[in-house]
Amino acid sequence: MCTLERKGNIFILTLTGPGEHRLNPTLIDSIQSALTQVRAAVTPTSASSSPAALITTAHGKFFSNGYDLSWAQSFQSRTYLMDAKLRSLVSDFISLPVPTIAAVSGHASAAGFILALSHDHLLMRRDRGFIYMSELDIELILPAWFLALIESKVGSPRARRDLLLRADKVTADVAVKKGIIDSAHDSAEETIEAAVRLGEELVGRKWNGHAYAQIRMDLLSEVLDEIRGDNGTGMRSKL
């Protein structure tokens, strides 16, 4: 489902295979297990602990095409479970004591974009893929914590409107102009190379991981409040 590779002080988490990397409990658990490994490796008690950075990327056409709705459609409880697990995963990203970079290598849709947006920095290939919040088109109501995360990361009200109330499919160059992502690159390989360079730059600052994570948690405290206060409704169909 995913692999975790360490190159010096850079961890690379890759969603593997040619599929859509839809977020179901199995994939979410696999990503969360990788974050647990990163956290253990950078704790002060670890013999090999040192400043580090994490890059998340994916194989194939998709970074992630969102929730695995076909898996969840038979039972409403499955939708609640997926939402609860993604809330837990996003909380783990927010509290992770290393800088995080999403190297978006393909389409990032709905919950897949939320996964990318959970990182501190967002880089994207320009030759394939788009950002797309599909909920309006498929008649789903967004959880409040999705909205809180988008509002905290996408500064322009017009950009948020176009994502949520136009359901625009936003390519990398447009996303840079709208301030949704940090930079666009000509291929998946160049996107990852740029992410590694950024990761090395951040590692070179030798920040204290605990301080970094605490500042991030304070910065995103409203997102964490929404995640903790979610009443379990998760993604809902139209009223």
ABEGO torsion letter per residue (X at the ends): XBBBBBBEABBBBBBBEABAGBBBAAAAAAAAAAAAAAAAAABAABAABBBBBBBBBBBEABABAEBBAAAAAABAAAAAAAAAAAAAAAAAAAABABBBBBBBABBBBEAAAAAAAABABBBBBAABEBBBBAAAAAGBBBBAAAAAAAAAABABAAAAAAAAAAGBBBBAAAAAAAGABABBBABAAAAAAAAAAAAAAAAAAGBBAAAAAAAAAAAAAAAAAAAAABAGAEBBBBX
